[in-house]
Amino acid sequence: MKKLFAISALSLLCIKASAQEKGTLNYPDEKHFKNIQQLTFGGDNAEAYFGFDNEHISFQRTIASEGVPCDQIYFGKIPAPGKKFEYNRVSTGQGRTTCAYIMPDKKHVVYASTHLGADTCPPVPDRKVLKKYVWPIYDSYDIFVADLKGKITRQLTNTPGYDGEAVVSQDGKKILFTSMRNGDLDLYTMDIDGKNVKQITTDLGYDGGAWFSPDCKKIVWRASRPKTEEEVKEYKELLAQGLVMPTNMEVFVANADGSNVQQVTKLGKANWAPNFTPDGKRIIFASNHEYPKGFPFNIYLVNMDGSGLEKVSHDGGFDAFPMFSPNGKKFIFSSNRNNGGTHDTNIFVCDWVD
């Protein structure tokens, strides 16, 4: 889910909608994007994240027409301009998966999967019956490490309740993830081998989609914070059913051990999928705060103190899951743009221009 609105079609967390301008790769106001490439064509593709070598990515993909009815994890190398993006599946093909990250050895991928619970896709909530927009929090999710041929080599979590949204620190020492092992959705860290697990958030609400800063000293994440008696009651009742309602979230930062928590955004609506800029001084994230109806989603930059808000992307559908390559030269994200009038979400990569 990571890396949130992993709103479901793509994980637990991706809203789908057609772009207002169907054939557009790069809008005139997108001054930070140069030499944009579309990597995938068709289906729901999201949570594409760079590996440590700046060249390979992992991502999740659903495309029922190709026999992939719910998210599986894929791995590939970003091609030269004009070349086709080649990729291969590195998850088992069973259950539902989410939130993959390439390990420091560049030979393995960490991701969450429900396959031990069942080899079929877990059921999705009927939002028409619930009359609410919700995400499922499957308790069968655990975190695994697999090699690039799809063989699972290690299971990192094995506790009751949801474990997912794992990312690795740039020094290769720690994994940051979300777990419900304590009855709420909080952030935890563990060593790269799964040992030395520590809970680092404690406030009631959904803490997820977290990332380490480039220097590994800070973390950023998105969180819901129910405050009123009614909000708390609704949150707890949904959580008891394995559900969360992700329509009101803000971006937070803290030290890597969870201390010195600071709320970055106070924009209302859904602010999520945050990440750090390469210099570690700003946050890039997705948000629908500009739009009364809650859609579209675009990408924004903001200073650590919440000042200097800048709109980065301008599609009329869905732009999210932003990430910079470790060397800061490339930028990757998921979008509805150029989808031929369908609801497809694809992956785009470009050079980043400050």
N, C-alpha and C positions, 0 to 999 in steps of 0.2 A: 504494500500500500504505500509505499513510500511516497512515499515521498509524495503526499496526499493526494490531491483530489484523485489520487490513484483512484478516481471515481469510477467506478466499475465499468466498464466495458473493457478496461485495460487492466485492471488489477482490481483492487478494491476501490481504488481510488480514481475515473476519467469521463467527463461529460463529452458527448459527441454532438456535433452540429455542423452543418455545412457552412463554409465560408461565404460571406456576402459576395465576394468577387472570386469566382470559382477557379480562374486560371492564374492567380497571383502567387508568385513565390516570395517576392520582396516588395513591401509597400513603400511609397515615397518617404514616409516619416520614420522608417526603420533605419536610422542613420548608423546604428552600431553593426548592422549586418552587411557583410560583403562576401561576394562569391558563394551565395547560398546554393546548397545541393539538397535535393530530395532523395533520401536513402531508401525508403520503402514506398510501395504503391499498392494500396488496398488492405482492408482489414483494420484492426485496432492495434496500433503500435505505440508503445509509450515507455516511460522510465528508461530512456537510453542514457547510459552513463559511461564516461571515459574510464579506461583502465589507466594504470600507472605509466604506460608507455606513450600516451597521447594519441595512439593510433587505433587501438581496438576498443570496441564498445560491447556492452551487454544490454539487452532490452527484452521486454515482454511483448508477446504478440498473440492475438486471437484472430482467426479467420476461418469461420465455419466451412466455407466453400472448399477449403484445403484440408479439412479434417481436424481442425484445431478449434474445438468449441469453446474453450476457455483458456486463459493466459498460460503460455509456456515460455520458457527462457531461451534466448538465442544469443549468439556470439558472432562477431564479424569484425573485419578490418575496414576502416573508412577508405573508400577507393579514391584514386586520383580523379580529378574533374573529368566528367564525361564517361567514366567507367561505371559498370554495374556493381552495386553493393552485393557482395556474396556473404551469406551467413549460414550457420548451422545450429540446430537445436542442441542445447546442453542440459536441459531438464529431462525428466524421465518420460514425459508425455502422458503421465497419469495425474489425476487430481487437478488442482489449480495452483499456479505458482505466482510469485510476485517478488519484486524488489531485489534484483540481482546486482551484484557488484563483483568486479574482477579482483581476484586476490593479488597480493604483492608479488607472488612468484610468477604471475602472468600465465600460469598453467591451470588455474582453477577458478571457479566462480562460486560465490556464496549467494544463496537465495532461500526464500521460504516456500514451502510446499505443503499441500494437504494430502499427498498421496498415501501416507500411512493410514489415514482415516478411511479412504476409499480410492479406488483407481478411476472413478468417474468424477465429473465436475460437480462440486457441491451446489445445492440449490440456491438460487438467488431470491431475495425477499420480494414479495408482491407489493410494490409500492402503491398500487391502486387500492388494495385492501387496507394497507396501513395509512394511506393518505398522507404520507410523509416521504421526503427524499432521505433515504437511509443507505448506509453501507453495511454489508455483513462483516462480522469479525469472527471468522471461523476458528473454533477452538482446536481444530486439527492442524492448523499451521504450526510447523516447526522449521528451524533454520538448518540448512544442510550445506555442505561443500561438495562440489562435483568437479571432475576433470573436464577437459574440453571435448571429450567424446561422450559425455553424459553419464559417466559412472560416478555414483555417489561414493565419496571417500571418507566422509565424516559427518556425523549428526551433531550439531553444536548445542541444540536445545532439546529438552525432553521433559517438559513440565506441563501440567494441565493448563489449558487456555492458550490464547493466541500468542505466538512469537513470530515477529516478522520485521520488515523494514530495516534490514541490516546494511550498514555502510562501514567502510574500513578507513581508519585514520591514515593520513598521508605518510606517517612514519612506519606504517605497517604493523603497529603493535596492538591496536585496539579495534574492537567492533562496537558500534553503537546501534541499539535496536529498541523496538517497542515490544512490551510484553504485558499480558494481563494476569500474570502469575499471582499478583497480590489482590486481585479482584477489581482493579482499575487499570486503565491503559496508561502506563508510565514508561519513561525512558530508562534504559539500563546500558551499562558497558560490560564488556568481557574481554579477556585476552584473545588474541587471534586464534588460539586453539580451543576457545570456549570455556576456559577456566577463569576463576576470579570474578564472578558475576557481581555487579554492584548496581543497586537502584539509585538513580540520580535525580528523579523528579518525584514529587509526592502530592502535589495539588490535585484536587478532583477535576477530572476532565480528560479528554483524549489528547495525549501527547504523542506525536508521531512525525514521520518524515524528517528525521533529524540528520544533520551533517556536521562533521568536524570542520573547523577553519583550516586553511592551508598550513598554519604553524602548529595545529593540533591543540592549541590552548583554549579554544572556545568551541561552542556548539550553537547551532541555530535549528529551530524546529517550529512547527505549527501546533497550536493547541486550542481546544475549546475550554472555556472556563464558565460552566454554569454557576450562577450566583444566586438567583432568586429561588425561593422554595419550589416554585413551579418548574423552573429550569432544572434544578437538581433532581426532582422527582421524575421528570421526563427522561433525563439522561440515565438515571439508574434503572428505570423500567425498561428502556431500550437495551441497555447493556446486558441486563439479565436475559434478554432474548438473543444475545449475540449481535446486536445492532448498534450503530451510532448514527447521529444526524449531523453531517459535516457542513451545515450551512452557515455557521457562525464560528469562525476561527481567526486567530491573530498570530503574528509571528513573534517569537521570543528568542532571546540569546542568553547565554550563561557561560560561566567557565566550564571547562571540560568535565569537571567533577560535579557539575550541577549547581554550584554556588553562584551567588551574585546574579540572580535571574532578573532580566530586564525585558519589558514588553516593548517591541520595536514598533509595531503598527497598532493603530487604534482607528481603523478605517470602517469597521463593520463588515457584514457579509462574510464571504469566504476568502481568507488570505492564507495561502498555503504553498507547498512545493518550494520552500525557501532554500537558498544556497548562498555561499559566500562568493564575492568577486575574488579574482586571483591575488589581490593585495590584502585581502582579509578585512578591508575597511568598510565595505558596503554589503548589502544583502540584495539578492535578486530573487523575485518570487512571482507567483501567479495570483491574480485577484479578479473578482467580479464587482468590486466596490463601487465602480462608476455607474453601474447599470441597475435601475430600480427592479427589473424583473430577474436579476441574478445571472444574466448572460448577456454578452459574451464574457470570456475569460481572456485576459491579456497578461503580459509579463511586464514587471516594473522593477526599477532600482530604487533603493532607499538607503540613507545613511543609518548607522547603527543606533542613533538616537531618534530615529523616525522622521528626521528632516530630509529635505532635498528629494522628495518623491518625483520620479521620472518615469514616464510611460515608454517602454522599450518596443513592444510589438503592437500591431494594429489590425490584426485579422478580426473579422466580424463573427468568428465562431469560437474556437478554442485554441489558445496558446498556453502551454504549461510545461512543467518538468525541465526547467532551464538548468544547464550545467556548463561550466567552463572546463576546458582541458587543463590538466595540471600545469602546463607551461603557459596558460593564459592566452594562447593564440587562437584557439578554436572555441566555438560555442555550439551547443546542441540543444534541441527542444522538440516537443511534439506539437502538432498543429492540425487543424482541419483544412488549412489552405490548400488550394490546388487539388481538391478531391473530386473534381468532376461532377459536383452536385450531389454526391453521396454523403453518408455520415462517416466516412473513413477518417481515421486519425493516423497521420504518418510522421516519420522522423525526418528532421531537417538539421543540417550542419552548415556552419558558415565560419568565415573569418570574423573575429570580433574587432571592431574599431572603436577606440575610446573617443 
